[in-house]
């Protein structure tokens, strides 16, 4: 028998936050991680003085002051503002849809002109109830913007035709009648100077926390469940139950990263490729996250390719449609019958979380776990 109070499966933001808070309360924690490094999908690695986001762009943003203050204990954040641009066959448009976008698309200059043009385009769906994603997008923003900036990107992201995707995937599309390229509306936004890995390192740096990487929970699942009084599980909930009710659906990603002997490749941290001919959805140029820090003669770029998920692939985000959400509810009922296991994070709770939401969910779990102890 070991003397640990908790086994935390996964060293991503949820698991690390829980471990940090549990250790503050005097609990002894064992953290195991399947990958050969900590920090999950927010892992960053320094290459040529550039912090490389190994698993896609991560920009921290929140309007919750408590969460912002919480994450700032572990790192100093810069003032990075997420302002992606869209590339459609070489035409460049600002994102989210704003006056710069509308001026480039239609030549309009005033908000009134832009509003009138959008309303004119939306008339195509007047009196019709959208039955798929394409119709929903046109009903919100019109055909021109849909065709150039929504259709190709969305079809690559989901691996399906927009006409085959349900309308509810796009409940709204951000439209700003201002010349504002800030993608998020949140009060606080930035990227930790020196990358994200340091945050998790600091969370897990405690005499009460032991961490092992390269350990797959499922190699010794039954032993772990017997040995540890409580398990915090941040992996796939359907895998935990041996897919006995069927597979939940996920989307996976493939990254192609290269180091180039130039200072500046694309002039922006994130460029989305919205045509359907380009096989990737976006290119990330990592040095722009920290305002050009690093080797002036080098840059690191990553192309991001969405792909179908199959068992053994890395699941990056859940496909939260009606069918999958219904199946998750059934798995959640099974989870309630395993009182010594707490399911958390994107995969354990089968929902798309941004980083601030992961921290909030972990802190909520902490409060629930220790409220009566």
VEXDREN-2710 file (C-alpha; in Angstrom, 1 decimal):
% VEXDREN-2710
k/r/px/py/pz
1/UNK/0.0/0.0/0.0
2/UNK/1.2/3.5/-0.8
3/UNK/0.8/6.6/1.4
4/UNK/-0.7/8.8/-1.3
5/UNK/-4.1/10.5/-0.9
6/UNK/-4.7/11.0/-4.6
7/UNK/-3.6/9.7/-7.9
8/UNK/-3.9/12.4/-10.6
9/UNK/-4.0/10.9/-14.1
10/UNK/-2.7/13.5/-16.6
11/UNK/-0.5/16.5/-15.9
12/UNK/-2.4/19.0/-18.0
13/UNK/-4.0/22.2/-16.6
14/UNK/-6.9/20.4/-14.8
15/UNK/-4.7/17.8/-13.2
16/UNK/-1.9/20.2/-12.2
17/UNK/-4.4/22.7/-10.7
18/UNK/-6.0/20.0/-8.6
19/UNK/-2.7/18.6/-7.5
20/UNK/-1.4/22.1/-6.5
21/UNK/-4.5/22.9/-4.5
22/UNK/-4.6/19.4/-2.9
23/UNK/-1.0/19.7/-1.8
24/UNK/-1.7/23.1/-0.3
25/UNK/-4.2/21.3/1.9
26/UNK/-1.6/18.9/3.0
27/UNK/-2.5/16.0/0.7
28/UNK/0.1/13.7/-0.8
29/UNK/-0.3/13.4/-4.6
30/UNK/1.0/11.1/-7.3
31/UNK/0.8/12.4/-10.8
32/UNK/1.2/10.1/-13.8
33/UNK/1.4/11.4/-17.4
34/UNK/1.3/9.3/-20.6
35/UNK/3.5/11.7/-22.6
36/UNK/7.2/12.2/-21.9
37/UNK/6.6/15.7/-20.6
38/UNK/4.2/17.5/-18.3
39/UNK/1.7/20.3/-19.1
40/UNK/-0.6/18.4/-21.5
41/UNK/-1.6/20.4/-24.6
42/UNK/-0.3/23.7/-23.2
43/UNK/3.2/22.4/-23.3
44/UNK/5.7/24.8/-24.7
45/UNK/9.3/24.2/-25.6
46/UNK/12.1/26.7/-26.3
47/UNK/13.8/26.4/-29.7
48/UNK/16.3/29.0/-30.9
49/UNK/15.0/31.3/-28.1
50/UNK/11.4/30.9/-29.3
51/UNK/8.7/29.4/-27.2
52/UNK/7.0/26.8/-29.5
53/UNK/3.4/25.9/-28.7
54/UNK/3.8/22.2/-29.4
55/UNK/0.1/21.4/-29.6
56/UNK/-1.4/24.4/-31.3
57/UNK/-1.8/28.1/-30.4
58/UNK/-2.8/28.8/-26.8
59/UNK/-3.8/32.3/-25.9
60/UNK/-5.0/32.8/-22.3
61/UNK/-8.1/35.0/-22.1
62/UNK/-10.8/35.5/-19.5
63/UNK/-13.1/38.1/-18.0
64/UNK/-13.0/36.4/-14.6
65/UNK/-10.6/38.5/-12.5
66/UNK/-10.1/35.7/-9.9
67/UNK/-8.9/33.3/-12.6
68/UNK/-6.7/35.9/-14.1
69/UNK/-5.1/36.6/-10.7
70/UNK/-4.8/32.9/-10.1
71/UNK/-2.8/32.1/-13.2
72/UNK/-0.6/35.2/-12.8
73/UNK/0.8/33.7/-9.6
74/UNK/2.8/31.3/-11.8
75/UNK/4.0/33.5/-14.6
76/UNK/4.2/37.0/-15.8
77/UNK/2.0/37.6/-18.9
78/UNK/2.6/39.8/-21.8
79/UNK/0.0/42.0/-23.5
80/UNK/-0.4/39.8/-26.5
81/UNK/-3.8/40.4/-28.3
82/UNK/-5.1/37.6/-30.5
83/UNK/-5.7/39.1/-34.0
84/UNK/-5.6/36.3/-36.5
85/UNK/-5.9/36.9/-40.2
86/UNK/-7.6/34.8/-42.8
87/UNK/-6.0/33.9/-46.1
88/UNK/-8.4/32.9/-48.9
89/UNK/-6.4/32.1/-52.1
90/UNK/-4.0/35.0/-51.2
91/UNK/-6.7/37.5/-50.2
92/UNK/-6.1/38.6/-46.6
93/UNK/-9.0/39.4/-44.3
94/UNK/-9.1/40.4/-40.6
95/UNK/-10.7/38.2/-38.1
96/UNK/-13.2/38.3/-36.4
97/UNK/-15.5/39.9/-38.9
98/UNK/-15.2/43.6/-38.5
99/UNK/-15.1/46.8/-40.5
100/UNK/-11.6/45.9/-41.9
101/UNK/-13.1/42.7/-43.1
102/UNK/-16.2/44.3/-44.6
103/UNK/-14.1/47.1/-46.3
104/UNK/-11.9/44.4/-48.0
105/UNK/-14.9/42.3/-48.9
106/UNK/-17.3/44.9/-50.2
107/UNK/-15.5/48.3/-50.2
108/UNK/-17.9/49.7/-47.5
109/UNK/-16.5/52.3/-45.2
110/UNK/-19.1/53.2/-42.6
111/UNK/-20.9/50.9/-40.1
112/UNK/-24.2/51.8/-41.7
113/UNK/-23.0/50.6/-45.1
114/UNK/-21.6/47.4/-43.6
115/UNK/-24.9/46.7/-41.8
116/UNK/-26.9/47.3/-44.9
117/UNK/-24.7/45.0/-46.9
118/UNK/-25.0/42.2/-44.3
119/UNK/-28.8/42.6/-44.1
120/UNK/-29.0/42.4/-47.9
121/UNK/-26.9/39.2/-48.0
122/UNK/-29.0/37.6/-45.2
123/UNK/-32.2/37.9/-47.2
124/UNK/-31.2/34.7/-49.0
125/UNK/-32.5/32.9/-45.9
126/UNK/-35.4/35.1/-45.2
127/UNK/-38.4/33.2/-43.8
128/UNK/-36.4/29.9/-43.8
129/UNK/-35.4/27.9/-40.8
130/UNK/-31.7/26.8/-41.2
131/UNK/-31.4/23.0/-41.5
132/UNK/-27.6/22.8/-41.7
133/UNK/-24.5/24.7/-40.9
134/UNK/-24.3/26.4/-44.4
135/UNK/-27.8/27.8/-44.1
136/UNK/-27.2/28.9/-40.5
137/UNK/-24.0/30.8/-41.5
138/UNK/-25.7/32.5/-44.4
139/UNK/-28.6/33.4/-42.2
140/UNK/-26.2/35.1/-39.8
141/UNK/-23.6/36.8/-42.1
142/UNK/-24.6/36.2/-45.8
143/UNK/-23.1/34.2/-48.6
144/UNK/-19.9/36.2/-49.5
145/UNK/-18.3/35.9/-46.0
146/UNK/-19.6/32.4/-45.6
147/UNK/-18.0/31.2/-48.9
148/UNK/-14.7/32.9/-48.3
149/UNK/-14.1/32.8/-44.6
150/UNK/-16.3/30.1/-43.1
151/UNK/-17.0/27.2/-45.5
152/UNK/-13.6/25.8/-46.3
153/UNK/-12.1/26.3/-42.8
154/UNK/-15.2/24.7/-41.1
155/UNK/-15.3/21.7/-43.5
156/UNK/-11.6/21.0/-42.9
157/UNK/-12.0/21.4/-39.2
158/UNK/-14.9/18.9/-39.0
159/UNK/-14.0/16.7/-41.9
160/UNK/-17.6/17.0/-43.3
161/UNK/-19.4/19.1/-45.8
162/UNK/-21.1/22.2/-44.3
163/UNK/-24.4/21.0/-45.7
164/UNK/-24.0/17.8/-43.7
165/UNK/-23.2/19.5/-40.4
166/UNK/-26.0/20.5/-38.0
167/UNK/-27.0/24.1/-37.8
168/UNK/-26.4/24.4/-34.1
169/UNK/-22.6/24.1/-34.5
170/UNK/-22.7/27.8/-35.4
171/UNK/-25.1/29.4/-33.0
172/UNK/-23.7/32.9/-33.7
173/UNK/-20.8/34.5/-35.6
174/UNK/-19.0/37.5/-34.1
175/UNK/-19.8/40.6/-36.2
176/UNK/-18.2/43.9/-35.2
177/UNK/-19.1/47.2/-36.8
178/UNK/-15.9/48.7/-35.6
179/UNK/-12.3/48.6/-36.8
180/UNK/-11.2/46.2/-34.0
181/UNK/-9.1/43.1/-34.8
182/UNK/-9.1/41.8/-31.2
183/UNK/-10.5/38.3/-31.5
184/UNK/-11.7/38.0/-27.9
185/UNK/-14.0/40.2/-26.0
186/UNK/-12.5/39.2/-22.6
187/UNK/-11.2/41.8/-20.1
188/UNK/-7.8/40.0/-19.7
189/UNK/-5.6/38.4/-22.4
190/UNK/-2.0/37.5/-22.8
191/UNK/0.6/34.8/-23.1
192/UNK/3.1/33.9/-20.3
193/UNK/6.5/35.3/-20.9
194/UNK/8.7/32.2/-21.2
195/UNK/5.9/29.9/-22.2
196/UNK/3.3/27.8/-20.5
197/UNK/5.3/24.8/-19.3
198/UNK/6.7/26.9/-16.4
199/UNK/3.2/27.3/-15.0
200/UNK/2.6/23.6/-14.6
201/UNK/6.2/23.1/-13.3
202/UNK/5.5/25.5/-10.5
203/UNK/2.1/24.0/-9.8
204/UNK/3.7/20.5/-9.4
205/UNK/6.8/21.7/-7.5
206/UNK/6.0/20.4/-4.0
207/UNK/7.4/17.9/-1.5
208/UNK/3.9/16.4/-1.5
209/UNK/3.7/15.9/-5.2
210/UNK/5.5/13.1/-7.1
211/UNK/5.4/13.1/-10.9
212/UNK/6.1/10.3/-13.4
213/UNK/6.0/10.8/-17.1
214/UNK/5.8/8.1/-19.8
215/UNK/3.2/6.2/-17.7
216/UNK/0.0/4.9/-19.2
217/UNK/-2.8/4.6/-16.6
218/UNK/-4.4/1.8/-18.6
219/UNK/-1.4/-0.5/-18.4
220/UNK/-2.2/-0.9/-14.7
221/UNK/-5.7/0.5/-14.4
222/UNK/-7.0/-2.1/-11.9
223/UNK/-4.0/-1.9/-9.7
224/UNK/-4.2/1.9/-9.6
225/UNK/-7.9/1.8/-8.6
226/UNK/-7.1/-0.6/-5.8
227/UNK/-4.0/1.1/-4.5
228/UNK/-5.2/4.8/-4.4
229/UNK/-8.0/6.0/-2.2
230/UNK/-9.1/8.6/-4.8
231/UNK/-8.3/9.1/-8.5
232/UNK/-8.5/12.3/-10.5
233/UNK/-8.9/11.1/-14.1
234/UNK/-8.4/13.5/-17.0
235/UNK/-8.4/11.1/-19.8
236/UNK/-11.2/9.9/-22.1
237/UNK/-14.2/8.9/-20.1
238/UNK/-15.3/6.3/-22.7
239/UNK/-11.9/4.7/-22.6
240/UNK/-12.0/4.5/-18.8
241/UNK/-15.1/2.3/-19.2
242/UNK/-13.6/0.2/-22.0
243/UNK/-15.9/1.8/-24.6
244/UNK/-18.7/-0.4/-23.3
245/UNK/-21.4/1.9/-24.4
246/UNK/-19.7/2.8/-27.7
247/UNK/-17.1/5.4/-28.7
248/UNK/-17.6/9.0/-28.2
249/UNK/-16.4/11.1/-31.2
250/UNK/-13.3/13.3/-31.2
251/UNK/-11.4/15.3/-33.7
252/UNK/-7.6/14.9/-33.8
253/UNK/-4.9/17.1/-35.1
254/UNK/-1.6/16.6/-36.9
255/UNK/1.2/19.2/-36.6
256/UNK/4.0/19.9/-39.1
257/UNK/6.7/22.1/-37.5
258/UNK/9.8/23.5/-39.2
259/UNK/12.6/25.9/-38.4
260/UNK/13.3/28.4/-41.1
261/UNK/16.4/30.5/-41.5
262/UNK/14.6/33.8/-41.8
263/UNK/13.4/36.3/-39.2
264/UNK/9.7/36.6/-40.2
265/UNK/7.7/34.2/-42.2
266/UNK/4.1/35.5/-42.3
267/UNK/4.0/38.7/-40.1
268/UNK/1.4/37.3/-37.7
269/UNK/1.2/34.6/-35.0
270/UNK/-1.9/32.9/-36.6
271/UNK/-3.0/32.9/-40.2
272/UNK/-6.1/30.8/-41.0
273/UNK/-6.4/29.3/-44.5
274/UNK/-10.1/29.4/-45.3
275/UNK/-10.1/27.9/-48.8
276/UNK/-10.8/24.2/-49.3
277/UNK/-7.7/23.7/-51.5
278/UNK/-5.2/24.3/-48.8
279/UNK/-5.1/21.0/-46.7
280/UNK/-4.2/22.7/-43.4
281/UNK/-6.4/25.1/-41.4
282/UNK/-3.8/27.5/-40.2
283/UNK/-0.1/28.3/-39.9
284/UNK/1.3/29.4/-36.5
285/UNK/4.5/31.4/-36.3
286/UNK/5.5/31.1/-32.7
287/UNK/7.9/34.0/-32.3
288/UNK/5.0/36.5/-32.8
289/UNK/3.4/35.3/-29.5
290/UNK/6.2/37.1/-27.7
291/UNK/6.7/40.0/-30.0
292/UNK/9.6/38.6/-32.1
293/UNK/11.7/37.2/-29.2
294/UNK/14.3/34.7/-30.1
295/UNK/17.0/34.3/-32.8
296/UNK/16.6/37.1/-35.3
297/UNK/17.8/34.7/-38.1
298/UNK/15.3/31.9/-37.2
299/UNK/11.6/31.4/-37.0
300/UNK/9.5/28.4/-36.2
301/UNK/6.2/27.7/-38.1
302/UNK/3.6/25.0/-37.5
303/UNK/1.0/23.9/-40.0
304/UNK/-2.1/22.4/-38.4
305/UNK/-4.1/19.6/-40.1
306/UNK/-7.4/18.5/-38.5
307/UNK/-8.1/14.8/-39.0
308/UNK/-10.4/12.0/-38.0
309/UNK/-9.8/10.4/-34.6
310/UNK/-9.3/6.7/-34.3
311/UNK/-8.4/4.7/-31.2
312/UNK/-4.8/5.2/-30.4
313/UNK/-4.8/8.8/-31.9
314/UNK/-4.5/11.8/-29.7
315/UNK/-8.0/13.2/-29.1
316/UNK/-7.9/17.1/-29.2
317/UNK/-11.5/18.1/-28.8
318/UNK/-14.9/16.4/-28.4
319/UNK/-17.6/16.5/-31.1
320/UNK/-20.4/17.9/-29.0
321/UNK/-23.4/17.1/-31.2
322/UNK/-26.7/15.7/-29.9
323/UNK/-25.7/12.0/-30.4
324/UNK/-22.4/12.3/-28.6
325/UNK/-23.7/14.4/-25.8
326/UNK/-26.4/11.9/-25.2
327/UNK/-23.8/9.1/-25.1
328/UNK/-21.7/11.1/-22.7
329/UNK/-24.7/11.4/-20.3
330/UNK/-24.8/7.6/-20.2
331/UNK/-21.1/7.4/-19.4
332/UNK/-21.6/10.1/-16.8
333/UNK/-24.1/7.9/-15.1
334/UNK/-21.6/5.1/-15.0
335/UNK/-19.1/7.5/-13.6
336/UNK/-21.4/8.3/-10.7
337/UNK/-21.2/4.6/-9.7
338/UNK/-17.4/4.9/-9.2
339/UNK/-17.2/7.2/-6.2
340/UNK/-13.5/7.0/-5.8
341/UNK/-12.9/8.5/-9.3
342/UNK/-13.4/12.1/-10.3
343/UNK/-13.5/12.8/-14.0
344/UNK/-12.2/16.2/-15.1
345/UNK/-10.9/18.2/-18.0
346/UNK/-11.9/18.2/-21.7
347/UNK/-11.8/14.5/-22.1
348/UNK/-13.0/13.4/-18.7
349/UNK/-16.0/15.8/-18.9
350/UNK/-16.4/15.6/-22.7
351/UNK/-16.6/19.3/-23.4
352/UNK/-14.6/22.0/-25.2
353/UNK/-12.8/24.0/-22.5
354/UNK/-10.7/27.1/-22.9
355/UNK/-7.8/27.3/-20.4
356/UNK/-9.6/29.7/-18.0
357/UNK/-12.6/27.3/-18.0
358/UNK/-10.3/24.3/-17.2
359/UNK/-8.9/26.2/-14.2
360/UNK/-12.4/27.1/-13.1
361/UNK/-13.6/23.6/-13.4
362/UNK/-10.6/22.3/-11.5
363/UNK/-11.1/24.8/-8.7
364/UNK/-14.7/23.9/-8.5
365/UNK/-13.7/20.2/-8.2
366/UNK/-11.3/21.2/-5.4
367/UNK/-14.0/23.1/-3.5
368/UNK/-16.4/20.1/-3.8
369/UNK/-13.7/17.6/-2.8
370/UNK/-12.5/19.5/0.3
371/UNK/-15.6/21.4/1.4
372/UNK/-16.4/18.9/4.1
373/UNK/-12.8/17.8/5.0
END
